[in-house]
Amino acid sequence: MTTPLTPINAPRLSEQDRITLSPHAAANAPSFEQTLGAAVEKVSKLHAAAEVQTTQFASSTNGQLHENMIALEKANIALRMMVSVRNRVVEAYRDLMHMS
């Protein structure tokens, strides 16, 4: 014998608990340009760190193979993700241009 399903009673949110975006909060949010610039800067730093690891490994001064491979893979993944985001943005732009 199966028991009947009962509805889930979710608690009601009070007005204080609700998240609202006021014009003031939206003005303090970073712009798309700032967000994109920060992402590009982070990818650049990851590639610089991978380059340092590779140089240390090649000159055998405190460089270890696993650290080198991890740094290279982090930089590779970050670059692939950035290229994927760029492709999506270009695709969205092209879609918008075809609408008008």
Secondary structure, 3 states (H helix, E strand, C coil): CCCCCCCCCCCCCCCCCCCCCCHHHHHHCCCHHHHHHHHHHHHHHHHHHHHHHHHHHHCCCCCCHHHHHHHHHHHHHHHHHHHHHHHHHHHHHHHHHHHC
